[in-house]
Amino acid sequence: MMVRGRWWRMHAGNPVLFRHSGFLGTSLFCHRTDLAVHPTFTIRIHDSLEGLSAEWPAGGPLSPAEARYHVFQTKTFLDVWRATFGRSRGARVCLVEVRDASGNPVIFIPLCIRASKGAKILGFIDEGAADYNAPILFPVPWEWSRPLAEQLWEAVVAALPRFDVLILDKMPGDVEGLTNPLHLISDGPNDVSCHGTDLRRPWTDIQKAQPQHKTLMRKIRNLERIAPCQYVIASGKAERDEIVHALLKQKQRRFVETHVPGFDAEPDKRAFFEEGTDIFAEAGMLHLSAIKVGDEIVSTLWGLVHGKRYYGILMSFEAGEWAKYSVGHIVNYRTLEWLHQNGFEYMDHGIGDEPWKLDHCEITVPLSKKTGTRTWRGGLYISRMRAIERLRGTRFWQKVRPLKWTALRAIRKRA
């Protein structure tokens, strides 16, 4: 469904505003210094996935080859997000499609507006579900510059519904080699980066780069002495259900151990994996694996694939006696090995600067962010958030935080 809005025309830097009753649209001009030519662009805002154009990639092998994107911006991912995070949080979807004067796609941006603490916040469709917040890009015959990217973003904002706060975070500098214009208008680095491993090298080189490789091989041999040790990739619903059940149980235990909010505090996360696993599998995007010792699942890795790229989304492992065998590292290693054997070019370990990622990944992908306010409500929201960040950085908060989650879990258990 298309929503009504405005049409902006910008000529030589002078905007002229007039109404258009059919859709949200923007026409602006891309200045080319070599020619006195200003090709126009149009912007349309969709408020549902059903109205998206055929060029918006669905994910899997049938997506348009010319589109450059991460799995987190596909129709399949957005559909699962809408049914879990979006449903419970009442987010207003704003899916932006930008085209040139000939109707060719240029850049698509999956955005949403959500309400929090009295303010309307514009950001990417994410809520912690995406590792990369980026647009879908298409090859264009010009180079993106900061002034052009700023003009484009101003036009997008003019076409969007009203909001109080802008938070664009986790933005990479490029998407599959194409410059990300939203990165060009960022105002600072993101708090954490993404990490990954280049699989285009010989396996012996990748193997040598793994820390304590010989120790890990010895632990695998020790597991074999207990019972046959298998690397399993889910191939049907029964296997998927078995592995996901183990994943959620193991991960929740880890959340409790580390005193952080888990599936009990954020049921949307559980729903995302429970409801999304079969959907991603049917779309040809799921890679769900586990290490089994005998009949027991001791570690799991839930991931998505796009072309020759693998995204590791959620890892889990058993504790107790299994901990000394580093079963989490084993499932990561076996997945790395399988991906290399099957022609994948990159294993993306996702966002987060955890020590194990810094040790195991030779590639770091810096990310950027952009924040801003448009109303007094937005100013209050940002001031409140900055005060909370300062509080969380204090020693007092670091001591109290584990007690907070222990108490909340005890209350939920009694309830």
N, C-alpha and C positions, 0 to 999 in steps of 0.2 A: 504494500500500500504506500502511495506517495503522499506526503503531507504538503500543505500549501505553504508558500513562503515568498521570498523576494528574489529579484534578479538584479545583480549588480553589473554595471558595465564600467570598466576603467580604461580611459584613453589618455595616453601620455601623462599618467599620474593623476588625472582629474576624475574622481568618481562621480557618476550621475546615477541616482537611484530612481527606479520606477517599479511599479507593482506588476507581478505576473501571477495569474491565478491557478496555473496548472501544477506547478511543482516548485521545490526549492531549487533555484538555479543561480549560477554565478558565471558571468562572462568577464574575463580579464585578459590582459595582453602581456605576452612574453616578449620583452624588448631584446632585439638582436642588434648588436653594435655594427655588424658587417652590412646589414640591410635595414632600410627604414620600413621594416615589416613588423606588425604586432599581431601574430595569430591569436585567435580567441579560444577560450576554454569555457566549458560549462560544468557546473557542479549540481548534482542531485543528491538529496538526502532521503534515504529510505528508513522507515521505522519498523520494518520487518524483513526477515530473510526471504520471504516469499516473493518480494518484489525485486530482488537483486538480478542483475543482468547475467547472461550466460558466461561473460568473461570473468566473473568472480569465481575463483577456483573452489571446487568442492573438496579437494583433497583426494589422494589416491591417483591411480594411473590415468584417469580420464580428465584431469584438470588441464586448462589451456597451457601449451608449452611455452608461450611467450611471457606469461606472468611470472614474476619473481616474488617469492613470499616464503614465510615460515608457516609451519603447520598451525600455529596459533591464530592465524587469520583466515583459515579456510571455512567454507560454509559448514562442514561437518563439525569442526571444533566449536564454531559459534552456536550451532544448534544444540550441542551438548551443554555448553555454557549457559545458554538461555533457559534450558530445562532444569538447571541446578542452581548456580549462583544467581543468574538473572531473575529466576522465578521468585526466589525467597527474598531478594533484596529490592525488588521493585524498580530495577534499572530501566531507563528509557533508552532504547537502542537508537543510534544515529549512525547509519551506514552511509559513508560518503563515497560517491563515484565522480571522478573528475575526468573529462574527455576533452579532446582538442576540437577544433572547428569542423573537422571531418567526421567526428563521432568516434575516433579511436580512443581507447582507454589510455589514461596517463598515470593516475594514481588513485587507489581505493583505500579508504581509511575506516577501520571499524571502531567507532566511538560509542560511548554511552554517557548518559547523565544520571547520576544517582544522588539521593538525598542523604546527608549525614550531618548531624548536629546543627540542624537549622539552615544548612547551606546546600545548594545544588552544585555538584562537582562534575565537571567534564573531564573525561579521561578515556583511555583505551578500554576495550572490553577485556577485562583481566581478573581483578579481585584475587590476585595471587595464583591464578591458573596458568598464566602465560610466562614463559621465560624471556621472550623477546616481544616488545611492543613496537610494531613497525607497520608501515603501510604495505599494501600490495603494489608493486611497481611494474611498469611496462617500459620497454626501450623507447626512447624519444630522440629526435634529431637535434637536441640542444643540450647544453650543460646547465645543471641546476646551480644557482648562485644563492647566496643568503638573501639579497634583495628580492629576487624572484620568489624564493621560498616564503619570505615574509608576506609578500603580496598575496600569494596563494592562500596562506593560512588566515590572513585577515578576511579574505573573501569567504573562506569556509566558515569562520566564526560568524560572519554576518548572516550566513544562510542557516545557521543552527538555531535551535530554540534557546531561550535565555538561560544563562547559568551564572553562578557566583564565583566559582573557583576553577582554575585550570591546572590539572596535574597530568603532564605527559612524562612518564618515566620509562626506564628500561629500553631506551631507543638505541639501536645499533647505528653505526655510521653508514653502512651500506646493506643492501639485501641482494645476495647472490651477485655481487659485483656492480650493482647499480647504486648510485649515490642516493641516500635517503634525505630528501629535502627537509623533513621534520627535524633531523639531527642538526642540520645547518642553522636552525633557529633556536637550538637549545641554549640554556643559560648556565649550564654547569654539568659536571660529571654525575652519573648515578652513584648511589651509595655502594653498590656491589657490581661485579662483572660476571660474564659468562665464561665458561672454560670448555675446552674440547681437545680432541686428538686427531691429527691428520693421519688417515689410513692409506694414503697413496704411496707410502714408503714400503720397502721390503719388511716382511713380518719380523725378521731377526732384529731390525733396527727398532721397531715398535716394542718388541719384547725386552730388549736391553734398556729401553727408556723407562720401563716399569720399575718403581722402587722395590727393593727387596724381592726381586723376581725368584731367586733360588729358594728363599725362605717360603714363598707362596707355593712353589712346586712341591716342596717337602710337606707342607700342610695338606695339599691335595692328596698326596700319597698316603698320608696318615688317615685321612678320611676314608680312602679306599679300603683300609684295613678294617674299618668298622663295618662297612657295607658298601655295595656298589654305588659309586658316585656318578650321577648323570646330570648333564646340562640339558634341560627340557625347554622347548619352545611350544607354547600352547597352540594346538592345531584344531581344536573344536570347543564347543561351549562347555562341556564337562570339565575339560582341562583348564579353560579360562576361569570358570567359577572356583575351582579348587585353588588355583594360584592366587586369585584376587582375594579369596577368603583368608589365605595365609598372609598375604601382603598387608591387608588392613589390620589384622590382629597384631602382627609383628610391629607395624609402624605405630599403632596406638600405644603399645607397650613402650616404644622408644620415646614417644611424646611425653608420657608420664615420667619416665626416667630422667629426661632432660628438663622437666618443669616448663614446658611450653604448651600453648593451646593445641589440642589435637582434634580428632574427629568428634569427640564429645562436645567440645566448645564450638566447633565449626562443622556441623553436619553436611553443609554444602560440599565440602571436600570429599567426604565419604560417598555422597550421592554422585559426584562427578565420576568417580572410578567405578562405582557399582553400575550406574546407568550408561556410562560412556564406553565401557569395555567392549560390549557386543556391537555397538554402533560403529566404533572405530575399526573393529575387526571386519565388519561387513563392507566397510569402505576401502579395505586394503591398506589401512594406515597403522594398525596395531602390531607391535612386537613385544610380546609378553613372555618372559623367560623365568626360569627358576633353577636352583641347584637342589637336587634330591639326593639324600643319603638313604639308601633303601627306599622306603615308601614315605619318608618324612621330608617335607619341604623346609629347608634350612635358610634359604635366602631367595629373594625375588627381585626382578627388575621390570618395571612397567615403562614401556617406551613407545614412541610414535616414529614413523618413517615418512620421508618425503624425498622421492628420487633416490639419490645415493647418499642421503644424509639421515642419520639416526639421532633422535632426541631421547636421552634418558630422563624420564620425568620423576619417577618415584622408586626408590630402592628400600628394601627391608631385609632384616636378618634376625635369626633367633639368638637368644642370649644364653646364659648358663654355660654348660659344657661346650656348646657350639662356638662360643665367642673366641676361644683360643685358636680356632682354625681359620679365623678371618673370613667367614663364609660370605660376607658382603663383598669383600675384595675379589673373592673367587667368582661370583656371578658377574661382576664387572669385567674381570679378565676374560672369562669364557665368552661373554657377549662381544668384547673387543675382537677376540679371535674369530668368532663366527662372522662378524661384519666384514672383517678383512678377507676372509675366504670367499665371501659372497659378493665381492665387488663394491662394497660401500666405500665412500671416500672420506667421510667425517663422522666421528662419534661425538656428539654434543652432550656434555655432562650438565648443561644447564646453568642457571644462575646461582650464585652463592660463592663466597670466598672461603669455604671450609678447607682446613688444612689438607685433607685427603685429595681434594681437587687440585690444589696448588702443587701437590706432590706428583699426581698421576697425569696431569695435563700439561702439554708444552705450549698450548695456545690459550691466550687470554683475550677475550673480546670486550673491550671497554664499552660502556653504555653511557648515555646522556639523559638529561631530563630538562623539562621546562615547566615552570610554575608561574602562576599569576593570579590576580584577582580582578574582578570586574564590578563588584558591588561592595558596599560596606559589610554585608554579611560575609562575603568572601574574605575581607580583611580580618574580621573577627575569627573566622575559621582558621586561617593561616597562623594568626597570632597564638591561638589555642594549641595548634599542632606543634608549633615551635617550642612552646612552653613545655609540652609533654615530652618532646625529644630531649630537651635540656634535663628534665627530671629523670628520664630513663638513662641518661649518661652519668648520673651520680652514683656514688658507692652505696648510698642508702637504698636506692631503687634496686640495685643489683642484689642486695641482701634480701630485700622484701619480696622481689618478684617470684622466686621459687615457692615461698610460703603462700603467696596469693593463689597460684594454680593448684597447690596441694589442698587448700581450703575449699576452693570452688569445686574441685573434683569430689571431695568428701560430701559437700552439700548435694551435688547432682546424684551421687550414689544413693544417698538417703532418700532423696525425692523419688 
